[in-house]
Amino acid sequence: MANPQPNMTIKPVIVTRTGDIHNLLPEQWCSGRCDCLTCQYEWFGEWPLGIDALECPQCKSTDTDRNAI
């Protein structure tokens, strides 16, 4: 991933499944680098433990990979 330019804003992407947000504690979340295997977009995301796939914010594909920190 390229280094951000000084005028760029980096925003985290939070992905949840409907209804799960009310039942999760902070320690049940993971975060880390995410990669889309379809369009090669890279981002930093947060997801609840046990979620199947993340949706790429660029192309909406669920063919993604993630590496928790």
N, C-alpha and C positions, 0 to 999 in steps of 0.2 A: 504494500500500500504506500502510495506517495505521501511525503510529508505535507501537512496542511499549510496552505499559504497564510500569511498573517491576517488577512481579511476573511478567512473562512471560519465558519462555525461548525463544530462537530457536535452532533446530537445523537445520544444513544437511542437505539430502537428497542422498544419493549414489546414483546410478543406474549400473549396469553391466550388460553382457550376460554371461551365464554363460560362464566360461572366459577372459574377456578380462583379468581383474584380474592374472593372473600374467605377462602379456606386456607390460604398460604401464609406461612410465617416468613420473615426475612431470611432465615437460614435455609429455606427451601428453594432459594433462587440461585441460579448460576449466571455468570457473565464471562464474556470472552470474545475472541476474534471469530467472526463468522465469514464463510465464503460461499458464494453461489456457484454451483458446478455448471449452471446453464450459461450465465452471462459473465462470470468471473468477477462480479462485484464483491468487494470486501467491506465489512463494517464491524463495529463493536456492538454487541447486543447483550440483552439480559433475557433469561427465559426461566420458567418454573421447572423444577426438577421433574423428570419423567415425561416431558413433552416430546412428541414424536418428531416433528420437523418444524423448522422455522421457515417463514415466508420471506423471500428476498424483497427488500423494499424498492428495488429498482425494476425487476422484471416480474415479480410476484410468483416465481417458481418456488416449489417446496423441495427441489433437489439441491439441498444445502448441506454444508458441513460446519461444525463448530468445535472450538477448543476452549474448554473452561479454564479459567485462571485459577 
